[in-house]
Amino acid sequence: MRAEHEIVRVQLSERSYDIQIGSAILSSAPEFFAARTKISHAIVITDESVQPLYADSIVAACATAGMRTTLISVPAGETSKSIAMADRLWNESLAGGADRKSVVIAVGGGVIGDLAGFIAATFARGLAFFQVPTTLLAQVDSSVGGKVGINLPAAKNMVGAFWQPQGVLIDVDVLKTLPEREYRAGLAEVVKYGVILDADFFAYLEANVAAIRERDKNVLTRVIARCCQLKADVVQTDERETTGLRAVLNYGHTFCHAFEATCGYGELLHGEAVSIGMLCASRLAESLQRITSDVTERQFNLLTELGLPTATPQVDIEPVMAAMQRDKKVEHGKLQFVLPIRLGNVELVGGVSNDLAKTAIIDGQ
């Protein structure tokens, strides 16, 4: 694969779109947008950390290209994915002269993509929008597939919609400015793809740990493109989670979301919670005799080498279990988990006892 430029096409009939991945391509953002929809007014939504790094230059480039722009910046972090912030953005968009032909451009990490996408899905009954993800986690996961939303105080991503972007522009060079902790957190979702869908890709990650940690742009372009293709394959088959296939993307997330909610949003980065959650799910699969211990061990070793946390947070178990009961995969009060049957293959498993789930958490402390 060449690092300069990769295109992954998400095939969803009239909602199909391109994911463009490469190095030094952020400067072509206005052309990327204009090639996919007519823009007279762009609402650029970003956060206070990303604004001076990338959003300001995109706004300036869009203005030079003849687009009227409204820039809205919110505080960085998970707490901005709230009802109060959505209300603020609806009103600021209105004050900025937004109408049904306005286009939302999300410039930032997963929080911004989810929040801006939710604004796009709901304002004026739906606006076109683009994703320009600036974190690794957003590039390989949240910017692809059309899931947008906000958090309730007691449940993550509980209010939202499926709203596909017009396109996703991924410049690997932006990862140079990403803080080390956030970069590592994004690698958890990368590892996830190997576990759930592609054992060969998992082995590629094991063989390229040093280059990944050094943020080699050639390796990153290959890694990101493969993750995007794997997710696109799933989304194309089960866009709205009606067949159960898309649920495989939630490997580790039942535990992950419960840890995030229990520890308080922002204490654990999402990718850190994913890393811990995947190991909980793998231990649970072991206890159900679905896998052997070497599957969990390979995940543990790779996550550790990539600098990710693996130990379960020291929290009271009952609030964690209560949070898991609010997981969107719960049916008729019964927990369901995405569990591996081997590297590269997982299944949705129901009827798991609370005691086994508790043990999977406690054994990681």
SERO-4910 file (N, C-alpha, C, O; in steps of 0.05 Angstrom, whole numbers):
BEGIN
 pado doro    nc1    nc2    nc3   cac1   cac2   cac3    cc1    cc2    cc3    oc1    oc2    oc3
  Met    A     17    -24      0      0      0      0     17     25      0     38     26     13
  Arg    A      9     45    -15     23     70    -15     12     88      8    -12     88     13
  Ala    A     30    102     21     21    119     43      8    145     34     -7    157     49
  Glu    A     14    153      9      6    180      1    -24    184      1    -35    205      9
  His    A    -39    163     -8    -67    167    -13    -81    140    -15    -75    124    -32
  Glu    A   -101    136      1   -118    113      0   -147    121      1   -154    141     14
  Ile    A   -164    107    -14   -193    112    -13   -207     86     -5   -203     65    -17
  Val    A   -223     88     16   -241     66     23   -270     76     18   -278     97     27
  Arg    A   -285     61      3   -312     68     -5   -332     53     13   -331     28     15
  Val    A   -349     68     26   -371     56     42   -395     54     24   -406     75     17
  Gln    A   -403     30     17   -425     26     -2   -452     24     12   -458      3     24
  Leu    A   -467     45     11   -494     46     24   -514     58      6   -529     77     13
  Ser    A   -515     48    -19   -534     58    -39   -531     88    -41   -509     98    -46
  Glu    A   -553    103    -38   -552    132    -42   -537    146    -19   -531    170    -21
  Arg    A   -531    132      2   -516    143     25   -486    135     24   -472    138     44
  Ser    A   -477    125      1   -449    117     -1   -430    141      1   -438    164     -6
  Tyr    A   -406    136     11   -387    158     13   -358    147     14   -354    123     18
  Asp    A   -339    166     10   -311    159     10   -298    166     36   -304    186     49
  Ile    A   -279    149     44   -260    156     65   -233    159     51   -222    140     41
  Gln    A   -222    184     52   -196    189     40   -175    190     62   -178    204     81
  Ile    A   -154    174     58   -133    171     78   -106    177     66   -100    166     44
  Gly    A    -90    193     78    -64    199     68    -48    219     84    -57    227    106
  Ser    A    -25    226     74     -8    245     87     -9    272     73     -9    273     48
  Ala    A    -10    293     89     -9    321     78    -33    326     59    -30    338     38
  Ile    A    -57    316     66    -80    321     50   -101    340     62   -121    345     51
  Leu    A    -95    349     87   -114    367    100   -118    393     85   -139    405     85
  Ser    A    -97    402     71    -99    427     56   -119    425     33   -128    446     22
  Ser    A   -125    401     25   -145    398      3   -173    394     13   -191    385     -2
  Ala    A   -178    400     38   -204    396     50   -227    410     34   -247    397     29
  Pro    A   -225    436     27   -247    448     13   -254    434    -14   -277    432    -21
  Glu    A   -233    425    -28   -238    410    -53   -252    384    -47   -270    375    -62
  Phe    A   -244    370    -26   -256    345    -18   -286    349    -12   -303    334    -21
  Phe    A   -292    371      3   -320    377      9   -336    384    -16   -358    373    -21
  Ala    A   -325    402    -31   -340    413    -55   -345    392    -76   -364    394    -91
  Ala    A   -328    372    -77   -331    350    -97   -355    332    -90   -364    317   -107
  Arg    A   -364    334    -65   -385    316    -56   -412    328    -50   -432    315    -49
  Thr    A   -412    354    -46   -438    369    -43   -433    398    -46   -411    408    -42
  Lys    A   -453    412    -54   -451    441    -57   -452    454    -30   -471    449    -14
  Ile    A   -433    471    -24   -432    484      2   -432    515     -1   -414    526    -13
  Ser    A   -453    527      9   -453    557     10   -448    566     38   -438    588     42
  His    A   -456    550     58   -452    556     86   -442    532    101   -456    511    101
  Ala    A   -419    533    113   -407    512    128   -407    518    158   -398    540    166
  Ile    A   -418    500    174   -416    503    203   -394    484    213   -398    460    213
  Val    A   -372    496    220   -349    480    229   -350    477    259   -348    497    274
  Ile    A   -352    453    269   -354    448    297   -328    434    306   -320    414    294
  Thr    A   -316    445    327   -290    434    336   -288    438    366   -308    446    379
  Asp    A   -265    432    378   -262    437    406   -238    456    410   -223    462    392
  Glu    A   -236    466    435   -216    487    440   -187    479    437   -170    496    433
  Ser    A   -182    452    438   -155    443    433   -148    441    404   -126    447    395
  Val    A   -168    431    388   -163    426    360   -165    452    343   -153    454    322
  Gln    A   -181    471    353   -186    495    337   -161    509    327   -158    513    303
  Pro    A   -141    515    344   -117    529    334    -99    511    317    -84    521    300
  Leu    A   -101    485    321    -84    466    307    -94    462    278    -78    462    259
  Tyr    A   -120    457    275   -130    449    249   -156    463    240   -159    469    216
  Ala    A   -174    468    258   -200    479    250   -198    507    238   -211    514    219
  Asp    A   -181    524    251   -178    552    240   -168    552    211   -178    567    195
  Ser    A   -150    534    205   -139    534    178   -160    523    158   -161    532    135
  Ile    A   -176    504    167   -197    493    150   -218    514    145   -228    517    122
  Val    A   -225    530    165   -244    551    162   -234    572    142   -248    581    125
  Ala    A   -208    579    145   -196    599    127   -196    589     99   -201    604     80
  Ala    A   -189    563     95   -188    552     68   -216    551     56   -219    556     32
  Cys    A   -236    544     72   -264    543     62   -273    571     54   -287    575     34
  Ala    A   -265    591     70   -273    619     64   -260    628     38   -272    641     21
  Thr    A   -234    620     35   -220    627     10   -234    614    -14   -234    625    -36
  Ala    A   -245    590    -10   -259    576    -32   -287    587    -37   -301    576    -54
  Gly    A   -295    608    -22   -321    620    -27   -343    610    -10   -367    616    -15
  Met    A   -337    595     11   -358    585     29   -361    604     53   -342    611     66
  Arg    A   -386    611     59   -391    626     84   -388    606    107   -399    584    106
  Thr    A   -374    614    128   -368    595    150   -377    606    177   -375    630    182
  Thr    A   -386    587    193   -392    593    222   -375    573    238   -379    549    235
  Leu    A   -357    584    255   -340    566    271   -352    565    299   -356    586    312
  Ile    A   -356    541    309   -366    538    337   -346    519    351   -342    496    342
  Ser    A   -335    529    373   -316    513    388   -327    507    416   -339    524    429
  Val    A   -324    482    425   -334    473    451   -311    464    468   -289    458    457
  Pro    A   -314    462    494   -293    451    511   -286    423    503   -303    407    495
  Ala    A   -260    416    504   -251    389    497   -260    369    518   -262    376    542
  Gly    A   -266    345    510   -272    324    529   -300    313    527   -318    325    515
  Glu    A   -304    290    539   -329    275    537   -353    290    549   -376    285    540
  Thr    A   -348    308    568   -370    322    580   -385    341    560   -407    349    566
  Ser    A   -372    346    538   -386    363    518   -407    348    502   -424    360    488
  Lys    A   -408    321    504   -429    306    491   -454    305    509   -461    284    518
  Ser    A   -466    328    512   -488    330    531   -512    344    519   -510    356    497
  Ile    A   -535    341    532   -559    354    523   -555    384    523   -564    398    504
  Ala    A   -542    395    544   -538    424    546   -521    434    523   -526    455    512
  Met    A   -500    419    515   -483    428    493   -498    426    467   -494    443    449
  Ala    A   -513    405    463   -529    403    438   -548    427    436   -551    438    414
  Asp    A   -561    435    458   -579    458    458   -563    483    450   -573    500    434
  Arg    A   -539    486    461   -523    509    454   -516    510    424   -518    531    411
  Leu    A   -509    487    413   -501    486    385   -524    490    366   -521    503    345
  Trp    A   -548    479    373   -571    485    356   -576    515    355   -581    526    333
  Asn    A   -575    528    378   -581    557    378   -559    573    365   -565    593    352
  Glu    A   -534    566    369   -512    580    355   -512    576    325   -506    594    310
  Ser    A   -520    552    317   -523    548    288   -545    565    277   -542    577    255
  Leu    A   -567    567    291   -589    584    282   -581    613    281   -587    628    262
  Ala    A   -566    622    302   -557    650    303   -537    655    280   -534    678    271
  Gly    A   -523    635    271   -504    638    250   -516    637    222   -502    638    202
  Gly    A   -543    636    221   -557    636    196   -559    609    182   -563    608    158
  Ala    A   -558    588    198   -560    561    186   -588    556    176   -608    565    187
  Asp    A   -589    542    153   -615    533    142   -611    505    132   -591    492    138
  Arg    A   -631    494    118   -630    466    110   -609    460     90   -603    436     85
  Lys    A   -596    480     77   -575    476     58   -547    479     71   -527    474     58
  Ser    A   -546    486     96   -520    488    110   -508    460    113   -522    440    113
  Val    A   -482    459    115   -467    434    117   -450    435    143   -436    455    147
  Val    A   -452    415    159   -436    413    184   -410    399    178   -409    378    164
  Ile    A   -388    410    188   -361    398    185   -350    393    213   -345    412    228
  Ala    A   -346    368    220   -335    361    246   -305    359    245   -295    342    229
  Val    A   -291    375    260   -262    374    260   -253    369    288   -253    386    305
  Gly    A   -245    344    293   -237    337    320   -237    307    325   -238    291    306
  Gly    A   -237    299    350   -238    271    357   -266    260    357   -284    271    346
  Gly    A   -269    237    370   -294    223    371   -317    239    384   -340    237    375
  Val    A   -310    254    404   -331    270    418   -342    290    398   -367    293    396
  Ile    A   -325    304    384   -334    324    364   -350    311    342   -370    321    333
  Gly    A   -340    288    332   -354    275    310   -382    266    319   -401    270    304
  Asp    A   -384    255    343   -410    246    353   -429    270    357   -452    269    349
  Leu    A   -418    291    370   -434    314    376   -443    329    351   -466    336    348
  Ala    A   -423    335    334   -429    350    309   -448    334    291   -466    345    279
  Gly    A   -443    308    290   -461    291    274   -489    291    284   -508    290    269
  Phe    A   -492    292    311   -519    293    323   -532    319    316   -556    320    311
  Ile    A   -517    341    317   -528    367    309   -537    366    280   -559    375    273
  Ala    A   -520    354    263   -527    352    235   -552    335    230   -569    341    213
  Ala    A   -555    313    246   -578    295    242   -604    308    251   -625    300    242
  Thr    A   -603    327    270   -627    337    282   -634    365    274   -658    372    275
  Phe    A   -615    382    267   -621    410    260   -636    411    234   -627    399    214
  Ala    A   -658    424    233   -674    427    208   -680    400    195   -681    397    171
  Arg    A   -684    380    212   -690    353    204   -668    340    187   -673    321    172
  Gly    A   -644    350    191   -621    336    178   -605    352    159   -616    361    138
  Leu    A   -580    357    165   -561    371    148   -539    352    138   -532    333    152
  Ala    A   -529    357    114   -505    342    105   -482    348    124   -480    370    135
  Phe    A   -464    329    127   -440    334    144   -417    318    135   -419    297    122
  Phe    A   -393    328    142   -368    315    137   -353    310    163   -356    325    182
  Gln    A   -336    289    163   -319    283    186   -290    289    178   -280    279    158
  Val    A   -276    304    195   -247    307    193   -236    299    220   -230    316    236
  Pro    A   -232    273    224   -223    263    250   -194    269    255   -177    265    238
  Thr    A   -188    278    279   -161    286    286   -148    269    308   -126    275    317
  Thr    A   -162    248    316   -150    229    335   -150    202    321   -166    197    304
  Leu    A   -132    185    330   -131    158    318   -157    143    323   -167    129    305
  Leu    A   -167    145    347   -192    131    354   -215    139    335   -230    122    326
  Ala    A   -217    165    330   -238    174    312   -233    165    284   -252    159    269
  Gln    A   -208    165    275   -201    158    248   -208    129    242   -217    123    220
  Val    A   -204    111    261   -208     83    255   -236     73    263   -243     51    256
  Asp    A   -250     89    278   -275     79    289   -299     98    287   -316     94    270
  Ser    A   -299    118    304   -324    133    307   -332    150    283   -355    157    280
  Ser    A   -312    158    266   -319    175    243   -331    159    220   -341    171    201
  Val    A   -330    133    222   -340    115    201   -365    101    210   -365     88    231
  Gly    A   -386    102    194   -409     85    200   -434     99    207   -456     87    207
  Gly    A   -433    125    213   -457    141    216   -470    141    243   -492    151    246
  Lys    A   -457    130    263   -469    131    290   -462    158    302   -438    166    304
  Val    A   -482    173    310   -478    200    323   -495    201    348   -515    187    350
  Gly    A   -487    218    367   -503    219    391   -490    234    414   -467    244    412
  Ile    A   -505    235    436   -496    248    460   -501    229    484   -515    210    481
  Asn    A   -489    236    506   -492    220    531   -515    231    548   -520    255    548
  Leu    A   -527    213    563   -543    220    586   -525    217    611   -505    203    609
  Pro    A   -531    230    633   -514    228    656   -508    199    665   -487    193    675
  Ala    A   -528    182    661   -525    154    671   -519    134    648   -516    110    654
  Ala    A   -518    143    623   -514    124    602   -501    137    577   -511    157    567
  Lys    A   -479    125    568   -464    136    546   -479    131    520   -489    109    515
  Asn    A   -479    150    502   -489    148    475   -519    139    474   -527    125    455
  Met    A   -534    145    494   -562    135    495   -581    151    478   -603    141    471
  Val    A   -574    176    470   -591    192    453   -575    197    427   -554    209    427
  Gly    A   -586    188    404   -571    191    380   -586    182    355   -610    179    356
  Ala    A   -571    179    334   -583    172    308   -563    158    291   -539    158    296
  Phe    A   -572    146    269   -554    137    248   -556    158    226   -577    163    214
  Trp    A   -533    172    221   -532    194    202   -505    193    188   -485    202    199
  Gln    A   -505    183    163   -480    179    149   -469    206    139   -484    223    131
  Pro    A   -442    209    141   -429    233    130   -429    232     99   -434    211     87
  Gln    A   -423    255     88   -419    257     59   -390    247     51   -385    240     29
  Gly    A   -373    247     71   -346    238     66   -329    241     92   -337    256    110
  Val    A   -307    227     93   -289    228    116   -261    233    105   -251    218     88
  Leu    A   -248    253    116   -221    261    107   -201    255    130   -203    268    151
  Ile    A   -183    237    125   -164    228    146   -136    235    138   -125    223    119
  Asp    A   -123    253    151    -95    260    147    -79    249    170    -82    257    192
  Val    A    -61    229    164    -46    216    185    -26    236    198    -17    231    220
  Asp    A    -19    258    184      0    277    196    -11    290    221      5    299    238
  Val    A    -38    292    224    -49    305    247    -42    290    273    -43    301    295
  Leu    A    -36    264    270    -30    248    293     -3    256    306      2    248    329
  Lys    A     13    271    292     38    281    304     34    298    328     50    299    347
  Thr    A     12    313    328      6    331    350    -11    319    372    -18    332    392
  Leu    A    -19    294    368    -37    281    387    -21    273    412      0    260    410
  Pro    A    -31    280    436    -16    272    461    -13    242    462    -30    227    452
  Glu    A      9    234    474     16    205    474     -7    188    486    -13    167    475
  Arg    A    -19    198    507    -40    182    520    -64    178    501    -75    156    499
  Glu    A    -71    199    486    -94    196    468    -87    179    444   -103    164    434
  Tyr    A    -62    181    435    -53    164    413    -55    134    421    -66    118    406
  Arg    A    -44    128    444    -45    100    453    -74     91    456    -81     68    449
  Ala    A    -91    108    466   -119    101    470   -132     93    443   -148     74    443
  Gly    A   -125    107    422   -136     99    396   -128     72    386   -142     59    371
  Leu    A   -104     63    395    -94     37    387   -111     14    397   -110     -8    386
  Ala    A   -126     19    419   -144     -3    429   -165    -10    408   -170    -34    404
  Glu    A   -176     10    394   -196      3    374   -183    -10    350   -195    -27    337
  Val    A   -158     -4    344   -143    -17    323   -140    -47    330   -145    -64    313
  Val    A   -131    -53    354   -129    -80    363   -155    -95    361   -157   -118    353
  Lys    A   -177    -81    368   -203    -93    368   -210   -104    340   -221   -126    339
  Tyr    A   -203    -90    319   -210   -100    292   -196   -126    287   -208   -144    274
  Gly    A   -171   -129    296   -157   -154    292   -171   -177    306   -173   -199    295
  Val    A   -180   -172    331   -192   -193    347   -219   -202    334   -225   -225    333
  Ile    A   -235   -182    325   -262   -189    317   -265   -198    288   -283   -212    281
  Leu    A   -246   -189    271   -250   -193    242   -226   -203    226   -230   -213    204
  Asp    A   -202   -201    236   -179   -205    218   -155   -214    234   -140   -198    244
  Ala    A   -151   -240    236   -129   -251    252   -102   -243    239    -82   -239    253
  Asp    A   -101   -242    212    -76   -234    198    -69   -205    205    -46   -199    209
  Phe    A    -89   -188    207    -84   -160    214    -74   -159    243    -56   -143    249
  Phe    A    -85   -175    261    -75   -176    288    -45   -183    288    -29   -171    303
  Ala    A    -38   -203    272    -10   -211    271      7   -189    259     30   -185    268
  Tyr    A     -3   -174    240     12   -151    229     17   -130    251     39   -119    252
  Leu    A     -2   -126    268      2   -107    290     23   -117    309     40   -102    318
  Glu    A     22   -143    315     43   -154    332     71   -151    321     90   -147    335
  Ala    A     73   -153    294     99   -152    281    109   -123    277    132   -119    270
  Asn    A     91   -103    281     98    -75    275     94    -57    299     89    -33    295
  Val    A     97    -67    323     93    -51    347    111    -26    347    101     -4    353
  Ala    A    136    -30    341    155     -7    343    147     15    324    147     39    331
  Ala    A    141      8    299    133     28    279    107     42    287    104     66    283
  Ile    A     89     27    298     63     38    307     68     58    330     57     80    330
  Arg    A     84     50    348     89     68    371    104     94    362    101    115    374
  Glu    A    120     91    341    135    114    331    119    131    311    128    152    302
  Arg    A     94    123    306     75    137    289     85    139    260     83    160    247
  Asp    A     97    118    250    107    117    223     83    120    204     64    105    205
  Lys    A     84    140    186     61    147    170     54    126    150     30    123    143
  Asn    A     74    111    140     68     89    121     52     67    135     32     57    124
  Val    A     62     59    158     48     38    173     20     48    182      1     33    181
  Leu    A     19     73    191     -7     83    200    -27     85    178    -51     78    182
  Thr    A    -18     93    154    -37     94    132    -48     66    126    -72     63    121
  Arg    A    -31     46    127    -40     18    122    -59      9    144    -79     -3    139
  Val    A    -52     15    169    -68      7    192    -96     20    191   -116      7    194
  Ile    A    -96     46    187   -121     61    187   -139     52    163   -163     48    167
  Ala    A   -127     49    140   -143     40    117   -155     13    121   -178      8    114
  Arg    A   -139     -5    134   -150    -32    139   -173    -31    159   -193    -44    156
  Cys    A   -170    -15    180   -191    -13    200   -216     -1    187   -238    -11    192
  Cys    A   -213     19    171   -236     32    158   -250     12    139   -274     11    138
  Gln    A   -234     -4    125   -246    -24    106   -261    -45    122   -283    -53    114
  Leu    A   -250    -54    144   -263    -74    160   -290    -63    171   -310    -77    171
  Lys    A   -289    -38    181   -314    -27    191   -334    -22    169   -358    -27    172
  Ala    A   -324    -13    146   -342     -8    123   -356    -34    115   -380    -34    109
  Asp    A   -341    -56    115   -353    -82    108   -376    -89    126   -397    -99    117
  Val    A   -373    -84    152   -394    -90    171   -418    -71    168   -441    -79    167
  Val    A   -412    -45    165   -433    -25    163   -450    -29    138   -474    -26    139
  Gln    A   -437    -37    116   -451    -42     91   -471    -64     94   -492    -64     81
  Thr    A   -466    -83    111   -483   -107    115   -504   -102    136   -526   -113    134
  Asp    A   -498    -85    156   -517    -81    178   -515    -52    188   -506    -47    210
  Glu    A   -525    -34    171   -521     -5    176   -534      3    203   -522     18    218
  Arg    A   -558     -7    208   -573      2    232   -575    -19    254   -594    -17    270
  Glu    A   -557    -38    254   -556    -58    275   -582    -74    277   -592    -79    299
  Thr    A   -593    -82    254   -617    -97    254   -613   -127    252   -630   -143    261
  Thr    A   -590   -135    241   -585   -164    238   -567   -175    260   -564   -200    263
  Gly    A   -555   -158    276   -536   -167    297   -507   -166    288   -490   -168    306
  Leu    A   -502   -165    262   -474   -166    253   -458   -142    264   -435   -145    273
  Arg    A   -470   -118    263   -455    -94    271   -448    -95    301   -430    -81    310
  Ala    A   -462   -111    316   -457   -113    344   -428   -123    349   -417   -118    371
  Val    A   -416   -137    330   -389   -147    334   -369   -124    339   -349   -127    352
  Leu    A   -376   -100    329   -359    -77    333   -358    -67    362   -341    -51    370
  Asn    A   -377    -78    378   -378    -70    406   -363    -89    424   -367    -90    448
  Tyr    A   -344   -104    413   -328   -122    429   -314   -106    452   -300    -86    447
  Gly    A   -318   -115    476   -307   -102    499   -322    -78    509   -317    -68    531
  His    A   -342    -69    494   -355    -43    500   -376    -45    522   -382    -25    535
  Thr    A   -387    -69    526   -406    -71    549   -392    -65    575   -402    -50    591
  Phe    A   -369    -77    578   -352    -71    602   -342    -42    601   -343    -28    620
  Cys    A   -332    -35    577   -320     -9    573   -339     14    581   -331     31    597
  His    A   -363     14    571   -382     36    577   -389     36    607   -394     57    618
  Ala    A   -391     13    619   -397     12    647   -374     24    664   -380     38    683
  Phe    A   -350     18    656   -327     30    670   -327     60    667   -322     75    686
  Glu    A   -332     70    642   -332     98    637   -353    112    654   -348    133    667
  Ala    A   -377    101    655   -399    113    670   -394    112    700   -400    132    714
  Thr    A   -383     90    710   -378     87    738   -355    104    748   -356    116    770
  Cys    A   -334    106    732   -311    122    740   -316    152    736   -301    168    747
  Gly    A   -336    158    721   -341    186    714   -330    192    687   -306    187    682
  Tyr    A   -346    202    668   -337    208    641   -312    226    642   -312    247    655
  Gly    A   -291    217    628   -266    233    627   -244    222    644   -221    228    639
  Glu    A   -251    206    664   -230    194    681   -213    173    665   -189    173    667
  Leu    A   -228    156    651   -215    138    632   -221    148    604   -243    154    597
  Leu    A   -200    149    587   -205    154    559   -220    130    547   -217    108    557
  His    A   -236    135    527   -252    113    516   -235     90    507   -242     67    513
  Gly    A   -213     95    493   -196     73    484   -184     58    507   -180     34    506
  Glu    A   -177     72    529   -167     58    553   -188     39    564   -181     17    572
  Ala    A   -213     48    565   -234     31    575   -240      8    556   -247    -14    565
  Val    A   -236     13    530   -239     -9    510   -218    -31    515   -224    -54    515
  Ser    A   -193    -22    520   -171    -41    524   -178    -59    548   -176    -83    546
  Ile    A   -186    -47    570   -193    -62    594   -218    -80    589   -219   -103    597
  Gly    A   -238    -68    575   -262    -83    569   -258   -107    552   -271   -128    555
  Met    A   -240   -105    532   -234   -128    514   -223   -151    530   -230   -174    526
  Leu    A   -206   -145    549   -194   -167    565   -215   -179    584   -214   -203    589
  Cys    A   -233   -162    594   -255   -173    610   -272   -192    594   -279   -214    602
  Ala    A   -278   -184    569   -295   -200    551   -280   -226    544   -292   -247    542
  Ser    A   -254   -224    540   -238   -248    533   -237   -267    556   -239   -292    553
  Arg    A   -234   -257    581   -234   -274    604   -261   -287    608   -263   -311    615
  Leu    A   -282   -272    602   -309   -284    603   -313   -306    583   -324   -327    589
  Ala    A   -302   -302    559   -303   -323    538   -288   -348    547   -296   -371    542
  Glu    A   -265   -344    561   -250   -366    572   -267   -382    592   -267   -406    592
  Ser    A   -280   -367    610   -296   -381    631   -319   -397    619   -329   -416    631
  Leu    A   -328   -388    595   -350   -403    581   -338   -424    563   -353   -437    548
  Gln    A   -312   -428    564   -297   -448    548   -301   -444    518   -303   -463    503
  Arg    A   -303   -419    510   -306   -412    482   -278   -408    469   -275   -411    445
  Ile    A   -258   -401    485   -231   -397    475   -212   -409    496   -219   -414    519
  Thr    A   -187   -412    487   -166   -420    506   -151   -395    515   -154   -373    504
  Ser    A   -135   -398    536   -122   -375    549   -103   -361    531    -97   -337    535
  Asp    A    -92   -374    510    -73   -361    493    -85   -337    477    -71   -319    470
  Val    A   -111   -338    472   -125   -316    458   -125   -291    475   -119   -269    465
  Thr    A   -131   -295    500   -130   -272    519   -101   -263    523    -96   -239    525
  Glu    A    -83   -282    524    -55   -274    529    -43   -258    506    -29   -239    511
  Arg    A    -50   -265    481    -40   -250    459    -51   -221    459    -37   -202    453
  Gln    A    -77   -218    466    -88   -192    469    -74   -176    491    -67   -153    487
  Phe    A    -71   -189    514    -58   -175    536    -30   -166    529    -22   -143    534
  Asn    A    -15   -183    515     13   -176    508     14   -153    488     30   -135    492
  Leu    A     -3   -154    468     -3   -133    448    -12   -106    460      0    -85    455
  Leu    A    -33   -107    476    -43    -82    488    -21    -70    507    -18    -46    508
  Thr    A     -8    -88    521     14    -79    540     37    -66    524     47    -45    531
  Glu    A     45    -79    502     67    -69    486     60    -42    473     78    -26    468
  Leu    A     35    -38    468     26    -13    457     21      9    478     12     31    472
  Gly    A     26      2    503     24     22    525     -4     27    535     -9     48    547
  Leu    A    -22      7    531    -49     11    540    -54     -2    568    -41    -22    574
  Pro    A    -72      9    584    -79     -3    610    -93    -29    606   -109    -33    587
  Thr    A    -88    -48    624   -101    -74    623   -115    -82    649   -130   -101    649
  Ala    A   -110    -68    670   -121    -75    696   -149    -62    700   -153    -39    693
  Thr    A   -167    -77    711   -194    -67    716   -193    -45    737   -178    -47    757
  Pro    A   -208    -23    733   -208     -1    754   -217    -11    781   -233    -29    783
  Gln    A   -206      1    801   -213     -6    829   -239      8    836   -239     29    849
  Val    A   -261     -4    827   -288      8    832   -306    -13    845   -301    -37    842
  Asp    A   -327     -4    858   -346    -23    869   -360    -38    847   -367    -26    826
  Ile    A   -363    -64    850   -373    -80    828   -403    -76    823   -411    -77    799
  Glu    A   -419    -70    843   -448    -68    839   -455    -45    821   -472    -48    803
  Pro    A   -443    -21    824   -450      1    805   -442     -6    777   -455      3    758
  Val    A   -420    -21    774   -412    -29    747   -433    -48    734   -440    -45    711
  Met    A   -442    -67    750   -463    -85    740   -488    -71    734   -502    -77    714
  Ala    A   -495    -51    750   -519    -35    745   -516    -19    719   -535    -17    703
  Ala    A   -492     -9    714   -487      6    689   -489    -13    665   -499     -5    644
  Met    A   -480    -37    668   -482    -56    646   -510    -63    639   -516    -69    616
  Gln    A   -528    -62    658   -556    -67    653   -569    -46    635   -590    -50    624
  Arg    A   -556    -23    633   -566     -1    616   -553     -3    588   -558     15    571
  Asp    A   -537    -23    583   -524    -26    557   -546    -31    536   -566    -44    541
  Lys    A   -541    -20    512   -561    -21    490   -565    -50    481   -585    -56    467
  Lys    A   -547    -69    487   -550    -96    478   -567   -113    497   -573   -136    491
  Val    A   -574   -102    520   -590   -116    539   -618   -121    527   -630   -102    517
  Glu    A   -627   -146    529   -654   -152    519   -669   -167    541   -661   -187    552
  His    A   -693   -156    548   -710   -167    568   -695   -171    595   -698   -191    609
  Gly    A   -677   -151    601   -663   -152    626   -639   -170    626   -626   -173    647
  Lys    A   -633   -184    604   -611   -203    603   -586   -191    589   -589   -178    568
  Leu    A   -563   -194    602   -538   -184    590   -531   -200    565   -534   -225    564
  Gln    A   -520   -186    545   -509   -198    521   -481   -188    517   -476   -164    521
  Phe    A   -463   -205    509   -435   -197    505   -425   -206    478   -432   -228    468
  Val    A   -408   -190    466   -393   -198    442   -368   -213    452   -351   -201    466
  Leu    A   -366   -238    445   -344   -255    456   -329   -270    433   -342   -278    414
  Pro    A   -303   -272    436   -288   -286    415   -291   -316    416   -295   -328    438
  Ile    A   -290   -329    392   -289   -358    391   -261   -366    381   -253   -389    383
  Arg    A   -247   -347    369   -219   -349    362   -210   -321    353   -227   -304    348
  Leu    A   -185   -317    350   -176   -291    339   -187   -287    311   -184   -304    294
  Gly    A   -200   -264    307   -211   -257    281   -240   -265    279   -252   -262    257
  Asn    A   -252   -275    300   -280   -283    299   -293   -281    326   -284   -292    346
  Val    A   -316   -266    327   -331   -263    352   -360   -268    346   -369   -268    323
  Glu    A   -375   -272    368   -404   -276    366   -418   -261    389   -406   -255    409
  Leu    A   -444   -255    384   -460   -243    405   -472   -265    422   -486   -283    411
  Val    A   -467   -264    448   -475   -286    466   -494   -275    487   -487   -256    501
  Gly    A   -517   -287    490   -536   -279    510   -537   -299    533   -525   -320    532
  Gly    A   -553   -292    553   -557   -310    576   -533   -314    593   -531   -335    607
  Val    A   -515   -295    594   -491   -297    611   -498   -289    639   -511   -268    643
  Ser    A   -490   -305    658   -498   -299    686   -482   -275    696   -459   -270    688
  Asn    A   -494   -260    714   -481   -237    726   -456   -246    741   -436   -231    742
  Asp    A   -457   -269    753   -434   -279    769   -409   -282    751   -387   -275    759
  Leu    A   -413   -294    728   -390   -297    710   -379   -270    700   -355   -267    697
  Ala    A   -397   -252    695   -389   -225    686   -373   -211    709   -353   -198    704
  Lys    A   -383   -214    733   -369   -202    756   -341   -214    759   -321   -200    763
  Thr    A   -339   -240    756   -313   -254    758   -293   -244    737   -269   -241    743
  Ala    A   -303   -240    713   -286   -230    692   -274   -202    698   -252   -196    691
  Ile    A   -290   -186    713   -281   -160    721   -261   -162    744   -239   -151    744
  Ile    A   -269   -177    765   -253   -179    789   -225   -192    783   -205   -184    795
  Asp    A   -225   -212    765   -200   -225    759   -180   -207    745   -156   -213    743
  Gly    A   -189   -184    735   -171   -165    722   -161   -144    741   -145   -127    732
  Gln    A   -169   -144    766   -161   -123    784   -134   -129    797   -123   -113    813
***
